[in-house]
């Protein structure tokens, strides 16, 4: 029973990475029908609607009395608000490849932030494992011919800030998991995301006089399926999983799993978009997986030794 409890966070972390990897594919599809802000408005509308049903029916109990709600507001400011806004505007000034390379550095930023604010300690071998997984992602992108164009300083700065926003969320969620349940954190995060992104989208369309364009994508079944995946699976399920994982696992150990999403998006691209998979993809994937295993296994050996 105890070993099942111990392995569950790791299983959920892998599932989380698979969902995030697939979300790139669905986001590409959705953006063919609607702009970034409209897509985010629909995404969080669907996720908040779905989580509200069990809450309204009383299946999921939420209790916020006497708890530091301002900290959850700060959490939502980092993710989803900060992360998705910075990503949307960053990708307007930089390529998605640059976004992929820079996002790979999230575990490194998380490790630094977690050591500063949570006093989480990582061994030398864990640090090397995290860098190995980051190197695996960067290796794939560089071999593909992707480069970071330093003249896109605006885009690069915004995309680097998405790493900081996600690291901040990971560390704060880990600390708040002692006071809030995963459902309580997720409900507020998605609710705030829904209100803010919908408000911005409505204001934009009101200013431009383009209200009919906001609802136009809903005539496409493909768009609806993409939004349901992005909203329900990629926002709601991953938020619940992340908030649960962070109540059981150190922030640095969880964040390195995010690099597995590069492998998943690569496989999804090959299967559904006919993108080519070459030797360097396999080499990079092995480095990423080795880094993820090293970050987690080496830590556990150390802890057993301590005990």
JOGIMO-V112761 format. One record per residue. RES is the residue in one small letter. PSI is psi in radians with two decimals (none if undefined). OMEGA is omega in radians with two decimals (* if undefined). Layout:
BEGIN
RES:PSI:OMEGA ; RES:PSI:OMEGA
END
This chain:
BEGIN
x:-0.77:-3.10 ; x:-0.67:-3.14 ; x:-0.54:3.08 ; x:-0.74:3.10 ; x:-0.68:-3.11 ; x:-0.62:-3.08 ; x:-0.37:-3.08 ; x:-0.83:3.12 ; x:-0.62:-3.14 ; x:-0.71:3.10 ; x:-0.80:3.13 ; x:-0.63:3.14 ; x:-0.67:3.09 ; x:-0.79:3.12 ; x:-0.75:3.11 ; x:-0.82:-3.13 ; x:-0.68:3.11 ; x:-0.79:-3.13 ; x:-0.79:-3.14 ; x:-0.70:3.10 ; x:-0.74:3.12 ; x:-0.47:-3.09 ; x:-0.51:3.10 ; x:-0.71:3.14 ; x:-0.85:-3.11 ; x:-0.58:3.10 ; x:-0.70:3.09 ; x:-0.77:-3.13 ; x:-0.83:-3.10 ; x:-0.66:-3.10 ; x:-0.19:3.01 ; x:-0.37:-3.05 ; x:-0.47:-3.08 ; x:2.76:3.12 ; x:2.94:-3.10 ; x:-0.78:-3.08 ; x:-0.66:3.09 ; x:-0.71:3.11 ; x:-0.76:3.11 ; x:-0.68:3.12 ; x:-0.83:3.12 ; x:-0.71:-3.12 ; x:-0.86:-3.10 ; x:-0.41:3.03 ; x:-0.80:-3.11 ; x:-0.71:-3.11 ; x:-0.70:-3.12 ; x:-0.64:3.11 ; x:-0.79:-3.09 ; x:-0.74:-3.14 ; x:-0.42:-3.13 ; x:-0.51:-3.08 ; x:-0.98:3.13 ; x:-0.46:3.11 ; x:-0.83:-3.13 ; x:-0.69:-3.13 ; x:-0.11:3.09 ; x:0.16:3.12 ; x:-0.55:3.11 ; x:2.12:-3.11 ; x:2.26:3.09 ; x:2.39:3.12 ; x:1.86:-3.10 ; x:0.05:-3.06 ; x:2.27:3.07 ; x:0.22:-3.13 ; x:2.66:-3.07 ; x:1.45:-3.08 ; x:-0.50:-3.14 ; x:-0.48:3.11 ; x:-0.60:3.09 ; x:-0.59:3.07 ; x:-0.73:3.08 ; x:-0.69:3.12 ; x:-0.82:-3.13 ; x:-0.50:3.09 ; x:-0.62:3.10 ; x:-0.81:-3.13 ; x:2.08:0.30 ; x:-0.32:-2.95 ; x:-1.04:-3.08 ; x:-0.85:-3.07 ; x:-0.92:-3.05 ; x:-0.62:3.11 ; x:-0.82:3.13 ; x:-0.70:-3.14 ; x:-0.80:-3.11 ; x:-0.81:-3.11 ; x:-0.55:3.09 ; x:-0.70:-3.11 ; x:-0.23:3.03 ; x:-0.42:-3.10 ; x:-0.11:-3.12 ; x:2.93:-3.12 ; x:2.84:3.11 ; x:-0.49:3.09 ; x:-0.75:3.09 ; x:-0.66:3.10 ; x:-0.74:3.14 ; x:-0.74:3.13 ; x:-0.84:-3.07 ; x:-0.62:3.13 ; x:-0.51:-3.13 ; x:-0.38:-3.12 ; x:-0.03:-3.13 ; x:-0.79:3.14 ; x:-0.58:3.13 ; x:-0.80:3.13 ; x:-0.74:3.14 ; x:-0.75:3.14 ; x:-0.75:-3.12 ; x:-0.83:-3.11 ; x:-0.72:-3.13 ; x:-0.63:3.13 ; x:-0.58:-3.13 ; x:-0.81:-2.99 ; x:-0.54:-3.13 ; x:-0.07:-3.08 ; x:0.55:3.08 ; x:2.33:-3.13 ; x:2.40:3.05 ; x:2.48:3.12 ; x:2.91:3.08 ; x:-0.75:-3.12 ; x:-0.61:3.07 ; x:-0.77:3.12 ; x:-0.78:3.12 ; x:-0.66:3.13 ; x:-0.73:3.11 ; x:-0.80:3.12 ; x:-0.58:3.10 ; x:-0.76:3.14 ; x:-0.68:3.09 ; x:-0.78:3.14 ; x:-0.67:3.12 ; x:-0.77:3.12 ; x:-0.87:-3.11 ; x:-0.70:3.12 ; x:-0.81:3.14 ; x:-0.85:-3.10 ; x:-0.73:-3.12 ; x:-0.73:3.12 ; x:-0.48:3.09 ; x:-0.15:-3.12 ; x:0.10:3.13 ; x:2.47:3.09 ; x:2.79:3.01 ; x:2.02:-3.13 ; x:1.89:-3.04 ; x:-0.18:3.07 ; x:-0.30:3.07 ; x:0.86:-3.01 ; x:-0.62:3.14 ; x:-0.90:-3.13 ; x:-0.77:-3.11 ; x:-0.73:3.13 ; x:-0.78:-3.14 ; x:-0.72:-3.13 ; x:-0.60:3.05 ; x:-0.62:3.12 ; x:-0.44:3.07 ; x:-0.62:3.07 ; x:-0.78:-3.13 ; x:-0.75:-3.14 ; x:-0.78:-3.11 ; x:-0.66:3.08 ; x:-0.73:3.11 ; x:-0.76:3.09 ; x:-0.83:-3.09 ; x:-0.79:-3.10 ; x:-0.75:-3.13 ; x:-0.69:3.12 ; x:-0.66:3.10 ; x:-0.74:-3.13 ; x:-0.64:-3.12 ; x:-0.28:-3.10 ; x:-0.26:3.09 ; x:-0.40:-3.08 ; x:-0.44:-3.10 ; x:2.60:3.03 ; x:2.78:3.08 ; x:-0.66:-3.13 ; x:-0.69:-3.14 ; x:-0.76:3.11 ; x:-0.80:-3.08 ; x:-0.77:-3.11 ; x:-0.80:-3.11 ; x:-0.70:3.12 ; x:-0.83:-3.10 ; x:-0.63:3.12 ; x:-0.78:3.12 ; x:-0.75:3.09 ; x:-0.77:3.14 ; x:-0.88:-3.09 ; x:-0.83:-3.04 ; x:-0.86:-3.09 ; x:-0.63:3.10 ; x:-0.74:3.14 ; x:-0.82:-3.13 ; x:-0.75:-3.13 ; x:-0.77:-3.14 ; x:-0.73:3.14 ; x:-0.77:3.12 ; x:-0.81:-3.12 ; x:-0.61:3.11 ; x:-0.75:-3.13 ; x:-0.63:-3.10 ; x:-0.13:-3.10 ; x:0.69:-3.06 ; x:0.67:-3.12 ; x:-0.74:-3.14 ; x:-0.52:-3.11 ; x:-0.46:-3.14 ; x:-0.74:-3.07 ; x:-0.23:-3.09 ; x:-0.75:-3.11 ; x:-0.39:-3.10 ; x:-0.15:3.09 ; x:-0.15:-3.13 ; x:2.16:3.09 ; x:-0.64:3.14 ; x:-0.76:3.13 ; x:-0.77:-3.11 ; x:-0.77:3.11 ; x:-0.76:3.14 ; x:-0.77:-3.12 ; x:-0.69:3.12 ; x:-0.67:3.08 ; x:-0.84:-3.10 ; x:-0.70:-3.08 ; x:-0.95:-3.01 ; x:-0.85:-3.07 ; x:-0.91:-3.00 ; x:-0.36:3.10 ; x:-0.96:-3.07 ; x:-0.94:-3.08 ; x:-0.77:-3.12 ; x:-0.59:3.11 ; x:-0.76:3.10 ; x:-0.79:3.14 ; x:-0.83:-3.12 ; x:-0.80:-3.10 ; x:-0.58:3.06 ; x:-0.85:-3.11 ; x:-0.77:-3.08 ; x:-0.27:3.05 ; x:-0.21:-3.08 ; x:-0.32:-2.96 ; x:2.56:3.10 ; x:2.61:-3.07 ; x:-0.77:-3.09 ; x:-0.67:-3.13 ; x:-0.66:-3.14 ; x:-0.73:-3.00 ; x:-0.49:-3.12 ; x:-0.42:3.10 ; x:-0.41:-3.11 ; x:-0.48:-3.13 ; x:-0.30:3.05 ; x:-0.43:-3.13 ; x:-0.46:3.07 ; x:-0.74:3.13 ; x:-0.75:-3.12 ; x:-0.78:-3.13 ; x:-0.55:3.09 ; x:-0.81:3.13 ; x:-0.75:3.13 ; x:-0.72:3.11 ; x:-0.68:3.13 ; x:-0.74:-3.08 ; x:-0.75:-2.99 ; x:-0.43:-3.10 ; x:0.03:3.12 ; x:0.43:3.13 ; x:2.57:-3.05 ; x:2.41:3.03 ; x:2.15:-3.06 ; x:-3.12:-3.11 ; x:-0.72:-3.09 ; x:-0.48:3.06 ; x:-0.75:-3.13 ; x:-0.75:-3.14 ; x:-0.85:3.13 ; x:-0.72:-3.13 ; x:-0.72:3.11 ; x:-0.75:3.13 ; x:-0.74:3.14 ; x:-0.87:-3.09 ; x:-0.74:3.11 ; x:-0.71:3.12 ; x:-0.73:3.14 ; x:-0.81:-3.14 ; x:-0.78:3.14 ; x:-0.77:-3.12 ; x:-0.66:-3.07 ; x:-0.78:-3.12 ; x:-0.74:-3.07 ; x:-0.53:3.11 ; x:-0.72:-3.07 ; x:-0.67:3.10 ; x:-0.73:-3.11 ; x:-0.74:-3.11 ; x:-0.72:3.12 ; x:-0.68:3.13 ; x:-0.68:-3.14 ; x:-0.68:-3.09 ; x:none:*
END
